[in-house]
Amino acid sequence: MSKEAVLYRISENRVQCLACARRCLIGEGQIGFCGVRSVHNGKLYLDVYGKIAAAHIDPIEKKPLVHFYPGSKVFSFSTFGCNWMCMYCQNYDISQRRKNEGYEISPEDIVEMARGYDVDGITYTYNEPAIFAEFAHDTGVIARKYGLFNTMVSNGYWTEELVEYSKDFLDAVTIDFKGNGEAKFMKRYTGASGPEPIIDTIRELNKNGVHVEITDLIIPQIGDNLEAAKSLLSKLYDELGPDVPIHFLRFHPDYKLDYIPNTPVETLEKHYRLAKEIGFRFAYIGNVPGHPYESTYCPNCGNLVIGRYGFRITDWNLTEDMRCKYCGYKLPILGKLSKKAFDDRFEPVFI
């Protein structure tokens, strides 16, 4: 179900893809770095348009998005391919498979399936959504007509053209940094040039009213430098202010870095404290179920306002308009608590 792409232009007698910051120049009969955008007869095609590699019903907190429609359920799906080559990717069987294949399904059918499962939104995830932007766009525009929101889990290695194109449907994004955004780390372990395009993407998304949350996968031994973290967090604070949620995620051994151990919890706690010192009101630790820093605390009175265990909400101490029940402070949380937050009826779907 290959379809002509939207995000490209002709440059130097070759096609230039505009979906991600690589801006690949692709010759006739060739394929971009991602493995799923190819040139035929002088035009760029998205080879995985209408093809799904994986699908699942997820809680929104898994993305993680914790300040956006708490407790809601989303229909998540991916294609194959990626614009990065992370050596520790937990979805490497999807992201590092550069093939034109998958379960064929139209954007209309995806929305119909999502509505059938009575979810609140659709999430484009598991591999990098930028590379299948046209497929996500067409699905998202239809989803919005039926009152479904649209979110992405992304490395943020985008272009201004992609941000502009995404305004038609995108509501929220999780931007995932790696190794505290150190350029040396990124070049060696992800194949990306550095964090600058990601910062640019965050700036443009924020300007366009897209809700942004930041994750930083802290990898011990090679990507846990606190000075690098301080530099990154300072830049993010300058761009987004104190209310953007910052998540520090625990690494687990996977793919080509299966010899590196899990991130010590103490290392994550150091990053958490650093974020609070810089001025972020909402910092979190992820992939450590039961840790107190999974939860949300009122920055005014310090009381627990949203308790979490893993991806579950266990306590809710906010009013309908997201004010602390103890002191009345209004928290910057979009949407409202989903009625599905405490509903165990939702079973996962696999494709």
C-alpha positions as CSV (number, residue, x, y, z in Angstrom):
1,M,0.0,0.0,0.0
2,S,2.9,2.3,-0.8
3,K,1.9,6.0,-1.3
4,E,3.6,9.1,-2.5
5,A,5.0,11.1,0.4
6,V,4.2,14.7,1.2
7,L,7.4,15.6,3.0
8,Y,10.0,15.9,0.2
9,R,11.3,18.2,-2.4
10,I,13.6,18.0,-5.5
11,S,17.2,19.2,-4.7
12,E,20.4,18.8,-6.8
13,N,18.5,16.6,-9.2
14,R,17.7,14.2,-6.4
15,V,14.8,13.8,-4.0
16,Q,15.3,15.3,-0.6
17,C,13.2,13.8,2.2
18,L,11.9,16.3,4.7
19,A,10.6,13.9,7.3
20,C,13.5,14.0,9.7
21,A,16.7,16.0,10.4
22,R,18.8,13.7,8.3
23,R,17.2,15.3,5.2
24,C,18.3,12.3,3.1
25,L,19.2,13.0,-0.6
26,I,17.9,9.9,-2.3
27,G,18.6,8.9,-5.9
28,E,16.3,7.0,-8.3
29,G,15.6,3.5,-7.1
30,Q,17.3,4.2,-3.7
31,I,16.0,4.1,-0.2
32,G,16.5,6.6,2.7
33,F,18.4,5.7,5.9
34,C,15.1,4.7,7.6
35,G,14.6,1.9,5.1
36,V,10.9,2.8,4.3
37,R,11.0,6.0,2.2
38,S,12.2,5.3,-1.4
39,V,12.3,7.1,-4.8
40,H,10.6,5.8,-8.0
41,N,10.1,7.8,-11.1
42,G,11.4,11.0,-9.5
43,K,9.0,10.8,-6.5
44,L,9.4,9.9,-2.9
45,Y,7.1,7.1,-1.6
46,L,6.3,5.9,1.9
47,D,6.6,2.2,1.5
48,V,4.9,1.3,4.8
49,Y,1.9,3.5,4.3
50,G,-1.1,1.4,5.5
51,K,1.2,-1.3,7.0
52,I,1.4,-2.0,10.8
53,A,4.2,-3.9,12.5
54,A,2.6,-3.9,16.0
55,A,-0.5,-2.7,17.7
56,H,-1.6,-2.6,21.4
57,I,-4.0,-1.0,23.8
58,D,-1.9,1.0,26.3
59,P,-2.4,3.3,29.3
60,I,-1.3,6.9,28.4
61,E,1.1,6.7,31.4
62,K,3.1,4.1,29.5
63,K,4.2,6.6,26.8
64,P,5.0,8.2,29.4
65,L,2.5,11.1,29.3
66,V,1.4,12.0,32.9
67,H,0.1,15.5,32.4
68,F,-2.2,14.7,29.5
69,Y,-5.6,13.1,30.0
70,P,-4.5,11.0,33.0
71,G,-5.8,7.4,33.1
72,S,-6.8,7.4,29.5
73,K,-6.3,4.4,27.1
74,V,-4.8,4.7,23.7
75,F,-4.6,2.5,20.6
76,S,-0.8,2.3,19.9
77,F,0.7,1.2,16.6
78,S,4.0,1.2,14.7
79,T,5.4,0.4,11.3
80,F,8.9,-0.9,10.6
81,G,12.1,1.1,10.3
82,C,13.7,4.1,12.1
83,N,15.9,7.1,11.4
84,W,18.2,6.1,14.3
85,M,20.1,2.9,15.0
86,C,20.1,2.8,18.8
87,M,22.3,0.0,20.0
88,Y,20.1,-0.6,23.1
89,C,16.6,-0.4,21.4
90,Q,14.1,-2.6,23.2
91,N,12.0,-2.6,20.0
92,Y,14.9,-3.4,17.7
93,D,13.0,-6.2,15.9
94,I,10.7,-3.5,14.7
95,S,12.8,-0.4,14.4
96,Q,15.9,-2.0,12.9
97,R,14.0,-4.0,10.3
98,R,14.2,-1.9,7.2
99,K,11.6,-3.7,5.2
100,N,8.4,-2.9,3.3
101,E,6.1,-5.3,5.1
102,G,3.5,-5.4,7.8
103,Y,-0.2,-6.1,8.4
104,E,-2.1,-4.1,5.8
105,I,-4.7,-1.7,7.2
106,S,-6.1,1.7,6.1
107,P,-6.2,4.9,8.3
108,E,-10.0,4.5,8.3
109,D,-9.8,1.0,9.6
110,I,-7.3,2.0,12.3
111,V,-9.7,4.6,13.6
112,E,-12.6,2.2,13.4
113,M,-10.7,-0.4,15.4
114,A,-9.7,2.3,18.0
115,R,-13.3,3.3,18.4
116,G,-14.4,-0.3,18.7
117,Y,-12.1,-0.6,21.7
118,D,-13.5,2.6,23.2
119,V,-10.1,4.2,23.7
120,D,-9.5,7.9,24.2
121,G,-6.8,8.4,21.6
122,I,-4.2,7.0,19.2
123,T,-0.5,6.9,19.8
124,Y,2.2,6.5,17.1
125,T,5.0,4.7,18.8
126,Y,7.3,1.6,19.1
127,N,9.4,2.9,16.1
128,E,10.0,6.5,15.1
129,P,6.8,8.2,13.9
130,A,8.6,10.8,11.8
131,I,9.4,8.2,9.2
132,F,5.8,7.3,8.7
133,A,4.5,10.8,9.1
134,E,2.0,10.7,6.2
135,F,0.4,7.6,7.4
136,A,0.1,9.1,10.9
137,H,-1.2,12.3,9.5
138,D,-4.0,10.7,7.6
139,T,-5.0,8.5,10.5
140,G,-4.8,11.4,13.0
141,V,-7.0,13.7,10.9
142,I,-9.7,11.1,10.8
143,A,-9.3,10.3,14.5
144,R,-9.9,13.9,15.4
145,K,-13.2,13.9,13.6
146,Y,-14.4,11.3,16.0
147,G,-13.1,13.0,19.1
148,L,-9.9,11.0,19.6
149,F,-6.7,12.7,20.5
150,N,-3.3,11.9,18.9
151,T,0.0,11.5,20.6
152,M,3.5,10.4,19.6
153,V,6.5,8.8,21.2
154,S,9.5,10.2,19.3
155,N,13.2,10.9,19.3
156,G,12.4,14.4,18.2
157,Y,14.9,14.3,15.3
158,W,12.5,16.2,13.1
159,T,12.3,19.1,10.6
160,E,10.4,22.3,10.7
161,E,8.4,21.0,7.8
162,L,7.3,18.0,9.8
163,V,6.2,20.1,12.8
164,E,4.1,22.2,10.4
165,Y,2.6,19.1,8.8
166,S,1.8,17.6,12.2
167,K,-0.3,20.6,13.4
168,D,-3.3,19.2,11.6
169,F,-3.7,16.4,14.1
170,L,-1.0,16.2,16.8
171,D,-2.0,16.9,20.4
172,A,0.9,15.6,22.6
173,V,4.5,14.2,22.2
174,T,6.9,12.5,24.4
175,I,10.4,13.5,23.3
176,D,13.0,10.9,24.3
177,F,16.6,12.0,24.8
178,K,19.4,9.5,25.1
179,G,22.4,9.6,27.3
180,N,21.6,13.2,28.6
181,G,21.8,14.4,25.0
182,E,25.6,14.2,24.8
183,A,26.7,14.6,21.1
184,K,29.5,12.0,21.5
185,F,27.1,9.5,23.0
186,M,24.5,10.1,20.3
187,K,26.9,9.7,17.4
188,R,28.3,6.4,18.8
189,Y,25.2,4.7,20.1
190,T,22.3,6.2,18.1
191,G,23.8,7.3,14.8
192,A,22.4,10.8,15.2
193,S,24.5,14.0,14.9
194,G,23.6,15.5,18.3
195,P,20.8,17.1,20.3
196,E,20.4,20.4,18.4
197,P,17.7,19.3,16.0
198,I,15.7,17.8,18.9
199,I,15.9,21.1,20.8
200,D,14.7,22.9,17.7
201,T,11.8,20.4,17.4
202,I,10.8,21.0,21.0
203,R,10.8,24.7,20.5
204,E,8.6,24.6,17.4
205,L,6.2,22.1,19.0
206,N,5.9,24.3,22.0
207,K,5.2,27.3,19.9
208,N,2.4,25.5,18.1
209,G,0.7,24.5,21.3
210,V,1.6,20.8,21.2
211,H,1.9,19.3,24.7
212,V,5.5,18.1,25.3
213,E,6.9,15.8,27.9
214,I,10.6,14.9,28.1
215,T,12.2,11.6,28.8
216,D,15.9,10.9,29.3
217,L,17.0,7.3,29.3
218,I,19.9,7.1,31.8
219,I,22.4,4.4,30.7
220,P,25.0,3.6,33.3
221,Q,28.7,3.7,32.5
222,I,28.2,5.4,29.1
223,G,25.3,7.9,29.4
224,D,24.8,9.0,33.0
225,N,27.1,12.0,33.3
226,L,25.5,14.6,35.7
227,E,27.3,17.6,34.1
228,A,25.9,16.6,30.7
229,A,22.5,16.3,32.4
230,K,22.8,19.7,33.9
231,S,23.6,21.3,30.5
232,L,20.6,19.6,28.8
233,L,18.2,20.4,31.6
234,S,19.3,24.0,31.6
235,K,18.6,24.3,27.9
236,L,15.2,22.6,28.3
237,Y,14.3,24.9,31.2
238,D,15.2,28.0,29.1
239,E,13.0,26.7,26.3
240,L,10.0,25.3,28.2
241,G,10.0,26.7,31.7
242,P,9.4,25.0,35.0
243,D,6.2,23.1,34.3
244,V,7.3,20.6,31.6
245,P,7.4,17.1,33.0
246,I,10.9,15.5,33.0
247,H,11.1,11.7,33.2
248,F,14.4,9.9,34.0
249,L,14.0,6.3,32.8
250,R,15.8,3.3,34.1
251,F,17.8,1.4,31.4
252,H,17.7,-2.4,31.2
253,P,20.1,-4.5,29.1
254,D,18.9,-5.1,25.6
255,Y,20.0,-5.6,22.0
256,K,23.7,-4.8,21.5
257,L,24.1,-3.3,25.0
258,D,23.0,-6.4,26.8
259,Y,26.2,-6.4,28.8
260,I,25.4,-3.1,30.6
261,P,23.5,-3.5,33.9
262,N,20.3,-1.8,34.9
263,T,20.6,1.8,36.0
264,P,21.1,2.1,39.7
265,V,18.2,3.8,41.3
266,E,20.5,6.1,43.1
267,T,21.7,7.4,39.8
268,L,18.2,8.2,38.7
269,E,17.6,9.9,42.1
270,K,20.6,12.2,41.5
271,H,19.2,13.2,38.1
272,Y,15.8,13.8,39.8
273,R,17.3,16.1,42.4
274,L,19.3,18.0,39.8
275,A,16.1,18.7,37.8
276,K,14.5,20.0,41.0
277,E,17.5,22.2,41.8
278,I,17.4,23.7,38.3
279,G,13.7,24.6,38.9
280,F,11.6,22.0,37.3
281,R,8.4,21.5,39.3
282,F,7.6,18.1,38.0
283,A,10.3,15.5,37.7
284,Y,9.7,11.8,37.6
285,I,11.6,8.5,37.8
286,G,10.4,5.8,35.4
287,N,10.7,2.0,35.1
288,V,11.0,1.6,38.9
289,P,7.5,0.5,39.9
290,G,6.7,1.6,43.5
291,H,9.2,4.4,43.7
292,P,7.7,7.6,45.3
293,Y,9.0,9.7,42.4
294,E,6.6,8.0,40.0
295,S,3.9,10.1,41.6
296,T,2.9,13.7,41.2
297,Y,3.1,16.1,44.2
298,C,1.7,19.6,44.5
299,P,4.5,22.1,44.0
300,N,2.7,24.5,46.4
301,C,1.9,22.3,49.5
302,G,3.9,19.2,48.7
303,N,1.0,16.8,49.1
304,L,0.5,13.7,46.9
305,V,-2.0,14.6,44.2
306,I,-1.6,11.7,41.8
307,G,-0.3,8.4,43.1
308,R,1.0,5.9,40.6
309,Y,2.4,2.4,40.7
310,G,3.9,1.6,37.3
311,F,1.4,2.7,34.7
312,R,-1.5,2.6,37.1
313,I,-3.1,5.5,39.0
314,T,-3.6,4.5,42.6
315,D,-4.6,7.9,44.2
316,W,-6.3,11.0,42.9
317,N,-6.4,14.2,44.9
318,L,-7.3,16.8,42.3
319,T,-10.5,18.6,41.5
320,E,-12.1,18.3,38.1
321,D,-10.3,21.4,37.0
322,M,-6.9,20.0,38.1
323,R,-6.6,21.9,41.4
324,C,-4.9,20.4,44.5
325,K,-7.6,19.3,46.9
326,Y,-5.4,20.4,49.8
327,C,-4.4,23.9,48.9
328,G,-6.2,24.8,45.6
329,Y,-3.0,25.1,43.5
330,K,-3.8,24.6,39.8
331,L,-1.6,22.0,38.2
332,P,-0.7,22.2,34.5
333,I,-2.4,19.0,33.4
334,L,-4.4,18.9,30.2
335,G,-7.7,17.2,29.9
336,K,-9.5,15.4,32.7
337,L,-9.2,12.1,34.5
338,S,-10.5,9.4,32.3
339,K,-13.3,7.2,33.5
340,K,-11.2,4.3,32.3
341,A,-8.4,5.0,34.8
342,F,-9.6,2.4,37.2
343,D,-11.2,0.0,34.7
344,D,-9.6,-3.4,34.3
345,R,-11.7,-4.5,31.4
346,F,-9.3,-3.3,28.7
347,E,-7.4,-6.2,27.2
348,P,-4.3,-5.8,24.9
349,V,-4.6,-6.3,21.2
350,F,-1.7,-7.7,19.2
351,I,-1.1,-7.5,15.5
